[in-house]
Amino acid sequence: MSTEKKSAKEWPLVKGRALNDYRVFRTRSEIARSPRTGEEHEFFIIEGGDWVNVIPITPQEEVILIEQYRHGSKRIELEIPGGIVDAQDASPIAAAERELLEETGYRGTRSTFLATLRPNPAIQENNLHIVLIEGAVPSADVRFDPAEDIHIVPMPLREIDHLIAHGKIAHSLVVAAFHMLDLHRKGLIRA
Amino acid sequence: MSTEKKSAKEWPLVKGRALNDYRVFRTRSEIARSPRTGEEHEFFIIEGGDWVNVIPITPQEEVILIEQYRHGSKRIELEIPGGIVDAQDASPIAAAERELLEETGYRGTRSTFLATLRPNPAIQENNLHIVLIEGAVPSADVRFDPAEDIHIVPMPLREIDHLIAHGKIAHSLVVAAFHMLDLHRKGLIRA
């Protein structure tokens, strides 16, 4: 049985070319060579900027969730704020603070970087940064982008496990963010 | 301040059209009408089959992780087995058992459906099913697809939190799967 531990190897890139531009993401073809067989295979990659997800927690230990219609799943999803890290954002934390303010009008008093994950390393090249913002309170009116329509749903932090377990929160990147919060609160993530 | 709770509304679909086919995913354009402004906006959607992620646990409480080069992130990623649910798979559990066997040669004695999440409902229409397979033991040789090169890494379940906290496991869909395992082990997920 071939179950012994060995190390995986990198696949040398033979050539890549841009395919299509869909505004929020682009596609690319890449030919890479298998280190096992020496054969070339074509892979399709989705390019796009890095993303940031924010867990905003109020002084009353409520999480500021948002509800919005999502065109991929064709459902109204319960999520946390987040978006694309802009070129003007000085850091993922700055991007998180900007997205929180834009989408909810909240500002916090303490921002903590929790993790950088990869949304889907098989087909996407970008990163997902996860930031905790504590002491979040309403501080400005919300001005949506014309293609956005977001509703704010404050929810006790202790209810989040149940919302996920019962499928009310089903966005995998949001579930992953709450896992990183659990590891942070267990003291496993060092600053 | 507009922070009161309201309900988000669905966006009526005006028209959709297929764009490109990239073998493992396809793209589509959709025009939808904002329920807030009445204006039409174009969204780009990634189509593809549903995915399944498997957490295989041995009788010794080891998780069978796999290591493989990922062409999106250009890194060797530490993950759990998984793949696309085929038309021939009778259920997500059957797909999980097939993927586990194909990628690792392991079979289990008990399969438990943990959750259906959405990989990224903003731009992807598909689901991610998460299945726990306990009693996993090696039972067959592995036969890779020519475009695969997978190495098996058994790891004690109690080490998984540390691997995630230290960025050794960084695939967000894998992190989300371990979160669902946590909720299952806390008794929050009912069969």
Interface residues (C-beta under 8 A of the other chain):
Chain A: M1 S2 T3 E4 K5 K6 S7 A8 K9 E10 W11 L19 N20 Y22 R23 V24 F25 T27 E30 A32 S34 P35 R36 T37 E39 H41 F43 F44 I45 I46 E67 Q68 Y69 R70 H71 G72 S73 K74 R75 I76 E77 T104 G105 Y106 A115 T116 L117 R118 P119 N120 P121 A122 I123 Q124 E125 L128 P138 A140 D141 V142 F144 P146 A147 D149 I150 H151 I152 V153 P154 D161 H162 I164 A165 G167 A170 H171 S172 L173 V175 A176 F178 H179 M180 D182 L183 K186 L188 I189
Chain B: M1 S2 T3 E4 K5 K6 S7 A8 K9 E10 W11 L19 N20 Y22 R23 V24 F25 T27 E30 A32 S34 P35 R36 T37 E39 H41 F43 F44 I45 I46 E67 Q68 Y69 R70 H71 G72 S73 K74 R75 I76 E77 T104 G105 Y106 A115 T116 L117 R118 P119 N120 P121 A122 I123 Q124 E125 L128 P138 A140 D141 V142 F144 P146 A147 D149 I150 H151 I152 V153 P154 D161 H162 I164 A165 G167 A170 H171 S172 L173 V175 A176 F178 H179 M180 D182 L183 K186 L188 I189
